[in-house]
Amino acid sequence: MQNSPFDQLDLLNPTSDSEHYLERLEELVRESGDLHKVFDVKMLRKKFSLGLPLSRPTSLQDVPEPLRKEVEETYVESAREVGQAFLEKGEIGSAWMYFQVIREQDPVAQAIEELPDQIEDYDKQEEIVRIGLYEGVNPPKAVKIMLNGQGTCSTITALEQGMQTLSQEHRQECAKVLVKSLYSDLTESVRNHVQQKVPMLPPGESLKSLLVGRDWILEGGNYHIDVSHLNAVVRFARSIEAPAEELKLADELALYGSKLEPSLQYGGEPPFEDFYPAHQHFFNVLLDRNRQEGLQYFRDKLEAEPDEQDRPILAYVLVDLLIRSGELDEAVSVSAKYLAQLNEEVSISFDELCVDANRFDVLKETRREQGDLVGYASACLRDKQQTESATTNG
């Protein structure tokens, strides 16, 4: 082909004017629109300027240590530039290839956030769900897109598999999305049922108000939503922090579940064997409704558990509620009795709880009882540091 990019490059002498040759190469690559090659040529230029091997321009393996930092800086800058260019073209999957390798999620997370909640193109939808949910870039938005594209069942299944890998913030936001969606669907279904007998219902009634005094709507094993979906979403809702509106909606979902025929109320793991009433107590503690009654429910569950090996599981739930309710002294006491030996990788750390509650006395005593000399010394040192800091600041 006459005057092809190759022909234009051949007009230049790579030996006598290498810099101009490489500049023109980059211009031609940019003109072609091949953004992947833009990254390649920028790395080629950097390696050439440093006299490094050129056979693998994007590789860092052949870069000696004294030059590694300089080459890595160009690598990061080039990846960021090319990734951003792909985002501007709407090619999120290609952009993520570059931002992922330099560990910068925010630009891709923002691009996903700006997408509509409903994506008709199935392949693009799958790409966004993979990046947003499974790779953790923007799980809440990916859940919205998945709900609209694949339905509640597939979305719940995906979250069941990946919920524990998400951050607490993302778990909470994903749970909020599902609670709002299921609550809306269930409320609409119940409203339609009630209107068959009460045609002049006022608009905007809550699920709870629709249920009051109308036990007949659930007679004979009737239900208005997939009960397995209801069970899962109520369970997910334990991740939501007060005073989120979705926590109140979750409490109403649990109220609905508690009114279902017993055969439709799936049990849960201790202390949630009596699934919906237990969750009502759980949510009410967080919402500061009859808080002490709710806490006592879980205290009683813990005390009544006959199997010592199962008690830490129940204690974990109680401590979580106590911490989230600001009852740190009791949380420390229960943790010292049941959770002090748990792996520190769990979300409730006995060590951190004692520090937050300023109960170094309990931490030191527990580490001494465990024969953990290093843990004991660490607690003593931090206790002294905190005391000195408080004296200085005072």
N, C-alpha and C positions, 0 to 999 in steps of 0.2 A: 504494500500500500504506500503510495506517494505521501510524503510529509506526515507519516505516522509518528507517534511519540518516539518510537525507536529511531526513525530517520532523523528527527530533530536532535535527539541525543547524540547521534553519530556525527553531527556537524561540529560537536565540541571535542576538545582534547582533554581526556581525563588526567593526563599526565602533566601537561604544562599549566593547567589552571583547574586544579581539582576542586577548589571551593566553588567556583562558578559552575562547574559540571554538576556538583551535588545540589547547588541551589536550583539549577534548571531541572534537575531530576525531581526535586520536591514540588516545583511548580507544575510539572507535567502530571505527577501523581495526583495532586490536588485537583487539577483540571479534569482528571478522569472520574473523580467522585468516589474512588475506592479508598474509603477511610481506613480500612485495615492496612493498606499499603502506606498511608501517611504515617502511621505508627512505625512501620518498618523502616521507612526512609529517614525518619528523625533519629532512630537508633543507629542506623547505618552511618549517618553524618557524625554522630557523637563518637562512635567507635573509630571511625576513620581519623578524626581529629586527635585521638589519643594513641593512634598507631596500634590499635587492637585488631584481632582477627575479624574478618568480615563475612565469613562463611555462614554464621548464624547471628545476624545483626540484633535480634531481639533477645538473645540468650545472655544471661548474666554469669553462666558457669565458667566462661573463659576469660572473665575479668579478674585480674590480680587484685589482691586486697588493697594496695595503696590507691587504686583508682576506683574501687567499688562504690564508694559513697557518691562520687561525682556522676558515675554512670547511672546509679540508682535514682539520683535526683532527676536526670533526664528521662528515665523510664517512667517515673511517677508523673512528671509534668506532661509527657506525651500521652500517657494513658488517660490522664484527666482531660486533656484537650480532645482526644478522639472520642472518649466516652461522652463528653458533653455534646460533641457534634452529632453523634448518633441519637442522643436524646432529642436534639432539635429536629431531627428527621422523624421522630416518633418510633425509632427502632430500639425499644427498651431492652430486648434480649441481647442485642449486639453491644449496647452501652454497658450492660451489666458485666459482660466479659472483661471489660477494662476496669470498671470501678471495683469489681470484686477482687481483682488481683492486687489492687493498691488499698484494699480494705476501706473504701469510702462508700457507705450505703446511702447517705443522705440525699444526694442528687437523684438517685434512682427511686428512693422511697417517695420523694416529692413528685417525681414524674408519674408514678403509679397513683398517688393521691389525687392527681389532677384528672385522671381518667374517669369516664362515666361509670356508674355502678353496673351498667348492663353493657356487655360487649358481645355483639352478634357473631363476630368472626371466632369460630371455635378454637382454631389454632392459636390465635392471639390470646384468647381467654385462658387456655391451658398454660401458655407461656407466662402470663401474669400471675396465675395461681402458683405455678412452680417457683417463680422468683419471689413473689410477695409472701406466700405462706410457707412453702416447704424450705425455702432458703432464708426465711426470716427477715426480708427487707421491709415489707409493710403488711403484716398479717391481717390487721383489721380491714384494710381496704380489699385485700384479696378475698377475705371471707364474704364481704358484700358482693363482690363480683361473682364469686362461686355460688352464693345463694341465688342470685338472679339468673345465672346460667345453667347451674346443675341441680339446684333444688336443695331442700333442707337435709335430706337423707345423706347425700354425698358430702355435704359440708360438715355435718356432724361426724361422719366417719373419718374425714380428713383431720378434724380437730382431735378426735379421740386418739388418733395415732401420733399427732404432733404436739399436743397441748403442753406436755412436760418439757419440751425442748424450747418453748417460748419464754421470754422474759416475763416477769410478773406484770409489767405494764401491758405487754401485748396480750397476755392471757386475759387480763381484765377487759381490754378493749374488744377482743374477739367475743368474749362472753356477752358484753353489752350489745353487740350487733345481733347475736343470736337471740338474746332475750327480747329485744325490741321486735325482731321479725316474728318470732313465735307468738309473742303476746298479741301483736296486731292480728295475726291469722286466727288465733284462738278467740279473741274478743269478737271479731267479725262473725265467726261461725256461731258463737253462743248468741250473739245479738240476733242473727237471722232466725235462730231457733226460737228465741223468746218472742220475737215479733209475730210468730205464728199464732200466739195466744194474746199477746199484748201489742197490738199494731201501732199504738201511738206512743212509742218509747221516745223519751227526750234524747236528743243527739249527744254524742260524746260521753256516754256512760262508761265507767271503768268496768273491767272484768269483775271485780269484787262486787260492785253495785248491781251488776246483772245477775249475780249468783244469789244475792241476799233474798231469802224467802222463796227461792224457786228450786228447791231440791228435786222437783219433778223433771227438770231438764236432764238429770243424770239417772233417772229411774231405768230399771231393766238393763243395766250395763251399758247405757248410752255414753258416748264420748264424742268430742268435737275436734280432736286433733290426734295425730299418731302418738300413742301413749309412750312409745319408746323415745320419741323425739322430746316429749315433755320431760321425761326422766333425765335425759342427757343434758338438756339445757338448764334445768334446775340445778343439776350437779355442777355444771360449768359456772353457774352464777356465784358459787362460793368464792370465786376469784375477785368479785366486784367489791370495791371499797365504798363505804358510806362517805358522803351523803348522795351518791349517784342515784338519779331517778330510776335507773334500770334495776337497782336493788329492790325498790318498792314494787316494780313490775314482777320481779322474780318471786317476791313474797306472795303476790296474787296468783302467780302460776302454781306455787306450792299449795295455796289454799284450794285452787281448783283440783289439783291432784289428790288432795286429802279427802275430797268429796266423791272421788271415783269409786266404783265397786271394788272391793278388796282384791279381786283377781286381776284387776288392771293396775294395781299399785305395786310395781316391782320393788323388791327390797334392795337395800344397799349394804355396803360394808359398815361394820361398827364404827362409830356410834349411830349410823344412819339406817339401821335395820328397819325402823318404822319411818320410811323414807320421807314422805311429805311433812308429817308433823315435826320430825327432827329438823328438817330444813326451815320450817316456819320459825322454830326456836332460834336457829342459827341466824337467819336474816333479822329477826326481831332484836337480837343482841346487837347486831351491827347498826340497826336503825334506832337503837336506844328506846325500844318499846318493850316494857316489862323485861328489862335487861337482866336483872338478878334472877328472875324466874327462868329465863333462857339459860343463863350460866349454870344455874342449879340443875337443870335437866342434864347437862353434860357432865357436871360433877357427879351426879348420881349414877350416870352410865359408867363412869370410870370406877367408882367405888364398887359397883355391882359386878364388874367384870371378874370372873373367877380365874381366868387364865393369865398368869403373870406375864407371859410372853406377848399377849395381846394388849396389855395395858398401855405400853408406849404409843400404840396407834391411837387409842382414845385420848391419851394425854396430849398428844400432838394437836388434836382438834381443839381441845380445851385451851391449851396454851396459845394457840393461834388466835382464838377469840378473846382471850384475856389481854393479849398484846394489842390487838386492834381496838379493844375497849379502853385501853390506858390503864388496865389493872396489872401494873408491872410487878408489884411485890408478890402477888399470888402467882403470877406467871413464873417468877423465879423459883418459888417454892415447889410448884408442880414440876417444873423442869428439873430441878435438883433431884427430885425423887425418881422421876421416870425417864428423863431425856438427856441427862448429863453425859451418858456414854455413847450417844448417837454420833454418827459420822458428821463432822462439821460441814459437809457439803450439802446437808439438807437445808431447807429454807429457814428453819428456826435453829439458830446457833445458841446453845446454852451460854457459851463464853460471851458472845455479843449481847445477849439479853441481860446478863449480870452487869456488864459495863453500862448499858443503856439505863438500867435501873439503879446504878451506883451501888450495887450490892457485891462489892469485892469480898466482903466477909463470907458470903455464901460460896463464891467462886473458889476462894482459898481453902475453905473447909472441905469442899467437894473434891478438889484436886489432891488435898492431903489424904482424904479417905481412899482415893483411887490409887494412891502411891505414885502420883504423877509429879515428880519433883520439878521438872521443867515447867509444867503448867502452873504449879504453885508459885515458882519464882517469877514467872511472867505476870501472874496476877498481883504479886507483891510489888513488883516494879511499876506496873501501871497504876496501882492504887496510890503509890507514893508520888508518881508524876502528876496524877490528877489532883491530889491534895495540895502539892506545891503550886500547881497552876491556879487552883482556886484561891490560895493564899495570896499569890502575886497579883491576880486580877482584882482581888477584894481590896 
